[in-house]
């Protein structure tokens, strides 16, 4: 295994394994990228959902195997360019993930903050893991938390995130069995309150929108009653 200074948006190290065989060298991830995405709640249960990985990998000569491994083979003397192509693929996948989240490495930190505030706001109410919901398209979406009878989703204000969230909520809402589902959407408005407010107005028809600053105030009010 080769150590590199590179990491995925949530801090997981980008994996690089190397093996030599009959004058050939192979750089591969041992299935770690797929496992990383599954750990983030990304659904990858058919070829259609892994197509984006192949689209980013194959131009660099990197293949996604049936075992879910990303790999590139090269003659031993061509190891440096093969390594560069492998790293270019992994960094492209990391960038893709950032675009999906619409935020940088602080996604998990924001989710932790939301969890703390929800617990402080209603201390007697248990905070559960997010459940999966199937949209009318058949896509399965994982929510961040389950709290007080509502599915909770926490997002930033990046346009890619807002667009993806609107699409996700529309898909979920269009499925008959989700018609009465309560969704609490928490938007991080601390960096750009104006953008958060306008995005909140768009998403308000699909969920119950609360700004992070509002949630923080409620959490503090509960902790410090007058």
C-alpha positions, 0 to 999 in steps of 0.5 A: 500500500502506498501512502499519499497526502490525498483524501476524500472529502470526508477525510478518508484516505485515498487508497493506493495498492500496488502489486507486481506480476510477470513484469506487469504492475497493477495499481488498484484500490481493493474496492475501497472507493465503492465501500467509501461511497456505500458508507456515505449512503450512496446507492450502487446496486446496479450498473446504471448507478456505477456508470459515473465511476466508469465515465471518470475512470476509463478515459485514464485507462482505469477499469472498474472490475466486476469485483468493484475494484478500480485498477490499471495494469502496465508493463513495469517500465511504464509504472510512473505514467500508470500511477499518474493515471490512477491518481488522476482517476481517484482525484476526479472521483473525489472532486465528483463527491465534493460536487455532489455534496456541494460542500468541502470537507466539513460535511460530516462536521455540519451533520454532527452540529445538526445532531447536537442541536436537535438533541439539545432542542428536544432532549427527550426525543431520540435521534435515530439514523436516517432511513431509506426512502424510495422515490417514484423513479425507483431510486433509493435515498438515505436521509441523514437522521430520523427525529420527532416523527420526521426524516431530517436532511441537512444541506449547504447552499451550493447550487449543486446541492440545492438542485440535487436536494430538490430533485430528491425531494420531488422524487420522494414526494411523487411516490404515493406511500411517501405522501404524508412523510414529514421531512425537516430540511436544515439549511446551513445559512451561516456563511450566506444567509441571503442565498440560504433564504432564497433556496429555502423558499424554493424547497419549502413546498417540498419539506419543512425548512429550518435554517441552521441559525434558527435551530441553534437558537432553539437549542440554546433557548432550551438549554437556557430557559428564561 
